[in-house]
Amino acid sequence: MDFRDSPEEAEFRTELRSWLLANLPEGWADRAPEAGRGDFEFLRAWGGKLYDAGYVGLTWPAEFGGRGLSPVYQAIYLEELARLNAPNHPGVIGLNMAGPTIIAWGTDAQKQRLLKPLLSGEEIWCQGFSEPGSGSDLAAGRTSAVLDGDHWVVNGQKVWSSYAHKADWCILVVRTDPEAPKHAGLSYLVVDMHSPGVEVRPLVQITGDPEFNEIFFTDVRVPKESILGAPGDGWKVAMTTLLHERGTLGFALTAGLEGTVNRLIELVRQPGPDGRRPADDPVVRDAVAREWIEMQSLRFTNYRSLTALLETGVPGPEGSMVKLAWSEANQRLTAFAQSLIGLTGQISDDAWWNGYWQYQQLRSRGNTIEAGTSEILRNIIAERVLGLPKGR
Amino acid sequence: MDFAFSAEQEQLRGFAREFLAERYDDVRLAALADSETGTDGDVWPRLAEMGWLDGDLTFLDQAVLFEETGRRPLPAPFFSTMALAAPVFDEKLRAETGAGGLRATLAWAEPGVPQGLLDTAGLSTREADGRITGQKVLVPDGHAVDLLVVTTPEGLYAVDAADATITPHTAIDGTRRLADVRFDGAPARRLADLSALTAIRERAQAAAALEAVGVAQRALDLLVEYARTRQQFGKPIGIYQAVSHKASDIYVRLQEARSLAYWAAWCVDTGDALAGRACLAAKAHATESAVLACEQAIQGHGGIGFTWEHVLHRYYKRAQWLQAFDGAPRTQRAELAAALLD
């Protein structure tokens, strides 16, 4: 057992930190916190810079444009970003979900065409899994694809698709065999979002930001070869996507939480809107310590999970666990921060801390819903980890 | 970066688990807890034979044993000897302990003054001319040891149990009882400065956290086993999310606690700069989680979980002991808050 960086890891960390300090916009680390996700074109350019410097696709095989490093380096990357509050590459759906799925299931031609622009941020990806009638129950999706000559003709509707309004490509789960049993009738397509018949309508979230979207497909013609796996493999391919979603998620989430805990510490040490310093209140002190402990517990759970991943090659169940615990921690922490500024937290023009806590608190309510609801994650833990009987 | 125990440590864990499960099934554990002394008088030489008392075990080796002796409580002063007293042993005492000839504990708390391990300001037990006079309370396993390490403003001293007046209490946790101890000019040998208490406390907090992880694991195991097999309305109760989701939540808490406890153990083992914070965090989280795990396991069992006959209350009481040891979790959080905020 040893958590210290190896000499190579330490060198990577130092280099990355200097690179970030040299390349982030001036004054980045000291700037005031902001609400919302910021300027997408800035983020896209930033993704390109990270790519040119070799910090994107760290764990991907070299033949697909990655560096073939162990997941430890990805963890260091995420930690260092969080420490400087630096933004990540905006192509997260592509990097964490579409890319690994293409590597696992794609043809050589698909890998050639799709992977490089995905890494560089030139092409942005979105995910078409959920539908109005099937959220947690993914296999109940009804969006259809029917073969017509050399094309699949896609009709239907997807929902909750983050980045769809910016996306060039979509990983899309469709029903290709309406006669087959629920899971066996699905296929997994890669769809050009600029195709005729694709319509994206932004959905405004409770934060006021249009972060996710509805996607409507009306007679969209998708080349026959734009499929991952064989027709009918859709469920298996989708499971690869979700495994990768949860496999690499823990570090990113916890790194973000570390940043938020540090912000909370900053908040309580300053005089609040009423002139009093929250850090002088023992109840506040207890709560801050509790959140710090929780954050550390998730950090070290990630390390344990990483060690297991390095030994077995398969992400452990801790991915679901960390996501579940993180989402509740983030909700508790941000609501607590809002409670410290009282009614002032309700003012959104000239807002306290530029509205950072208002935004974070409202946004956090999505955390227990997106990427697997807490109810589904508890089912996964109960059934797959603890071996309790299946409820369905 | 490597967050796994070594193959040797995992082997030690395997042996320990087997030994404890075989020697202390739930029935025997209950009988020992309800016995006159609450201890298994014959086990100590066996522990020495197995190397559990060796002075050259690293703290990470011991960590494995602390966790396993939480999973199956060991009715002997192992925690008291290894976590509370041994950190200030000299060569001679270490050798005696390793050979199985010495059980020990720490006597630090006094009545009417703050009773944390580092609260030394109000101590009135005094050493003079190699003799100790005063009164200590809440001494873990005080009735079951050969030697007491005693805190005084002058430092830490070793006193033979035979030279002290020891009054055992009956206690909630039958296998880890507490005693009052009086010293009336008892012959004493100096072991260390008072500052050594910091190292003792780190080890004790990490050990308590590790033991709590073992306790929480067993409580979860019992809950899961029961939820799988107990049928109501024609189905195993684990099929109902009101039951299964509670088990999932306990699993999450347990894994968090385990991560913190291993972090703390590693910090103590390597003398990491964050050892103090890691031990505070681990102790607060893990002991609280163990209490919660036992409470949910009792609830999940219904009436049978609330009986003296069922083993769960033994774990619950150990969890409560650990939670109360050296101050409730909010005490550790207050100290952490000072480190983070002041």
Boltz contact constraints between the chains, C-beta under 6 A:
constraints:
  - contact:
      token1: [A, 1]
      token2: [B, 266]
      max_distance: 6.0
  - contact:
      token1: [A, 2]
      token2: [B, 2]
      max_distance: 6.0
  - contact:
      token1: [A, 3]
      token2: [B, 1]
      max_distance: 6.0
  - contact:
      token1: [A, 72]
      token2: [B, 1]
      max_distance: 6.0
  - contact:
      token1: [A, 265]
      token2: [B, 340]
      max_distance: 6.0
  - contact:
      token1: [A, 279]
      token2: [B, 341]
      max_distance: 6.0
  - contact:
      token1: [A, 285]
      token2: [B, 337]
      max_distance: 6.0
  - contact:
      token1: [A, 286]
      token2: [B, 330]
      max_distance: 6.0
  - contact:
      token1: [A, 286]
      token2: [B, 333]
      max_distance: 6.0
  - contact:
      token1: [A, 288]
      token2: [B, 337]
      max_distance: 6.0
  - contact:
      token1: [A, 289]
      token2: [B, 333]
      max_distance: 6.0
  - contact:
      token1: [A, 289]
      token2: [B, 336]
      max_distance: 6.0
  - contact:
      token1: [A, 289]
      token2: [B, 337]
      max_distance: 6.0
  - contact:
      token1: [A, 292]
      token2: [B, 340]
      max_distance: 6.0
  - contact:
      token1: [A, 293]
      token2: [B, 281]
      max_distance: 6.0
  - contact:
      token1: [A, 293]
      token2: [B, 285]
      max_distance: 6.0
  - contact:
      token1: [A, 296]
      token2: [B, 281]
      max_distance: 6.0
  - contact:
      token1: [A, 297]
      token2: [B, 256]
      max_distance: 6.0
  - contact:
      token1: [A, 297]
      token2: [B, 259]
      max_distance: 6.0
  - contact:
      token1: [A, 297]
      token2: [B, 260]
      max_distance: 6.0
  - contact:
      token1: [A, 300]
      token2: [B, 259]
      max_distance: 6.0
  - contact:
      token1: [A, 300]
      token2: [B, 263]
      max_distance: 6.0
  - contact:
      token1: [A, 301]
      token2: [B, 255]
      max_distance: 6.0
  - contact:
      token1: [A, 301]
      token2: [B, 259]
      max_distance: 6.0
  - contact:
      token1: [A, 303]
      token2: [B, 3]
      max_distance: 6.0
  - contact:
      token1: [A, 304]
      token2: [B, 3]
      max_distance: 6.0
  - contact:
      token1: [A, 304]
      token2: [B, 259]
      max_distance: 6.0
  - contact:
      token1: [A, 307]
      token2: [B, 3]
      max_distance: 6.0
  - contact:
      token1: [A, 307]
      token2: [B, 4]
      max_distance: 6.0
  - contact:
      token1: [A, 321]
      token2: [B, 252]
      max_distance: 6.0
  - contact:
      token1: [A, 321]
      token2: [B, 255]
      max_distance: 6.0
  - contact:
      token1: [A, 325]
      token2: [B, 252]
      max_distance: 6.0
  - contact:
      token1: [A, 378]
      token2: [B, 245]
      max_distance: 6.0
  - contact:
      token1: [A, 378]
      token2: [B, 248]
      max_distance: 6.0
  - contact:
      token1: [A, 381]
      token2: [B, 248]
      max_distance: 6.0
  - contact:
      token1: [A, 381]
      token2: [B, 251]
      max_distance: 6.0
  - contact:
      token1: [A, 382]
      token2: [B, 244]
      max_distance: 6.0
  - contact:
      token1: [A, 382]
      token2: [B, 247]
      max_distance: 6.0
  - contact:
      token1: [A, 382]
      token2: [B, 248]
      max_distance: 6.0
  - contact:
      token1: [A, 386]
      token2: [B, 224]
      max_distance: 6.0
  - contact:
      token1: [A, 386]
      token2: [B, 247]
      max_distance: 6.0
  - contact:
      token1: [A, 388]
      token2: [B, 227]
      max_distance: 6.0
  - contact:
      token1: [A, 388]
      token2: [B, 238]
      max_distance: 6.0
  - contact:
      token1: [A, 388]
      token2: [B, 244]
      max_distance: 6.0
  - contact:
      token1: [A, 389]
      token2: [B, 236]
      max_distance: 6.0
  - contact:
      token1: [A, 389]
      token2: [B, 238]
      max_distance: 6.0
  - contact:
      token1: [A, 389]
      token2: [B, 239]
      max_distance: 6.0
  - contact:
      token1: [A, 391]
      token2: [B, 239]
      max_distance: 6.0
